[in-house]
């Protein structure tokens, strides 16, 4: 209950009569609250603008060392006291008095007091501000004075306008403040309990509600968790049923209302109809489906009866609607448990209306939610991928002996026999074009005990595009053999395989061919003696497939002899009697075989010899190069030089009559000019100028063997002192004439010349 402002009480009561009733108000100056007046002087004749008000009635001291007014030092500082008031209740049999609780606030800045009564549930009283904030006078006969801080203490009675309040306690700030200003604080008292509240509390505890409504506070949950959704990646394995399979799902759990929806993830071309939802959003029961419920069986309240409520007002019947009676004991209520967020975890299985769904993984928000709420940190996901399908081994019938093995196998794969499909990609990549033959040519001799056939030599060609082999025997004079094609181009099986079997046969591969080995070709043994330049270069370039052409592996066998390095140097020096630092190939080969006790193969010796060989003679004259080029062009009957010149003119947009060397080389290769790569490089270098450009008209005019013919070169005789065996129509089996052995010793053992 708030009291009005009493007459006869004003703020400046004890001030001289000449200084009251002035027009003034509160204002701010330099961030300091001051009592100011209007712009013109007040009624008393004194200007009040910008003057600070100093109260003479503050009962507590100002801050030490400061001239600021007391209300500035104690602004927004309030003392709080706990009090009660014994209110008599006359003429009521149930209670004689009632205890009412209050909060007394004393504002230090202006000595004002406010009394509040805390709200008590179902009290039936008007509670709140009991006495509004203002300066309260002392009770008579001291009603001309006002309450100050020195009138307050604990465990005392205080009277405000006739109401007697009992102060029994205060807060910590109030107690400390009273002690600092020199007030001896009394011990706190005890607050009695209201007898009516005790009686009411006992009555309420024994009462049962007549209308047992159950409150469901869903608004708070909705406001806190709106738009927060947990997402799980699930798997429903229905492969055990007829025509069933594994289906991937995405489960969404809405935290706002504990509902669940499930969507299905359909892969491309799955053959299923695209459905928006696998399970519509709603609460998911744990033990579903329990059966079919009757209408109204699943409800929050049980209704006993429904009736109409009619009342007569005057002579008119007022229908206020229907009412109903509820069963407070809920005898017929059916309880049903639904899935909550605590029931969902990675690795758990849930029952989705009879379908067992496995939770395999979740997103980052879901992991953070379970870590924050339940303390689950390590969440291990489960793979949704199906287990690998067991590979069924197909067994084919054995080879019948008719046709090739591939044809027989194709007749067993399908009802309609189809021809065997070759590896088209490999055939296109390894096909011969231009000066790239993609053929490995080896020179071999027949291994036999017949004395007449020991001197027979053969050329074995391995085609990389289809892994076939052909064997050709050169014609020898007075040899007694006709020569020619010994084995037509075909794949050669490895020896020792069964003929009539179900598994495909194994054939000789290119990696199994190297110089020094013996190859069994359909029962004939051939020892590979040498190979042409292209074959040796190809094997060294692809040393990962041909280990005997790997220089590092070959040198590693010689590095194992490092303890004998000085002895090896003396052996090589003794072989080089003229101190030329080079040895011929035959001597170098014999020394390596003796040092390694024939642990090094012929292919490895050739690889080392080619790396440390003495460079060949300088490039021959341009006329010799051009004569060799004309000879190769004549053999292939190539005459498309005018077309090459026209293409160069088209590329020469600036009409300089020259093009870069790399463009001319690319044009020659794309046009399949039948020249070896080394010969083409030598010709381009001869016609190249300082800017690495070539006059294309003069270059192709020089290659035109019809317009500018060159004299035919004569055949060079073989040197018997260089070649051990002279092969008619074949290059020398010796890969290098001379080898720089001193460079080899430096790389192996670091030996220098003495």
Secondary structure, 3 states (H helix, E strand, C coil): CCCCCCCCCCCCCCCCHHHCCCCEEEEEECCEEEEEECCCCCCCCCCCCCCCCCCCCCCCCCCCCCCCCHHHHCCCCEEEEEEEEEEECCCCCCCCEEEEEEEEEEECCCCEEEEEECCCCCCCCCCEEEEEEECCECCCCCCCCECCHHHCCCCEEEEECCEEEEEEEECHHHHHHHHHCCCCCCCCCCCCCCHHHHHHHHHHHHCCCCCCCCCCCHHHHHHHHCCCEEEEEEEEECCCCCCCCEEEEEEEEECCCCEEEEEEECCCCCCCCCCCCCEEEECCECCCCCCCCCCCCCCCCCEEEEEEEEEEECCEEEEEEEEEEECCCCCCCCCCCECCHHHCCCCCEEEECCEEEEEEEECHHHHHHHHHHCCCCCCCCCCCCCCCCCCCCCCCCCCCCCCCHHHHHHHHHCCCCCCCCCCHHHHHHCCCECCECCEEEEEEEECCCCCCCCCCEEEEEEECCCCEEEEEECCCCCCCCCCEEEEEEECCECCCCCCCCCCCCCECCHHHCCCCCEEEECCEEEEEEEECHHHHHHHHHCCCCCHHHCHHHHHHHHHCCHHHHHHHHHHHHHHCCCCCCCEEHHHHHHHHHHHCCCCCCHHHHHHHHHHCECCCCCCCCHHHHHHHHHHHHHHHCCCCHHHHHHHHHHHCCCCCCCEEHHHHHHHHHHCCCCCCHHHHHHHHHHHECCCCEECHHHHHHHHCCCCCCCCCCCCCCCCCCCCCCCCCCCCCCCCCCEECHHHHHHHHHCCCCC
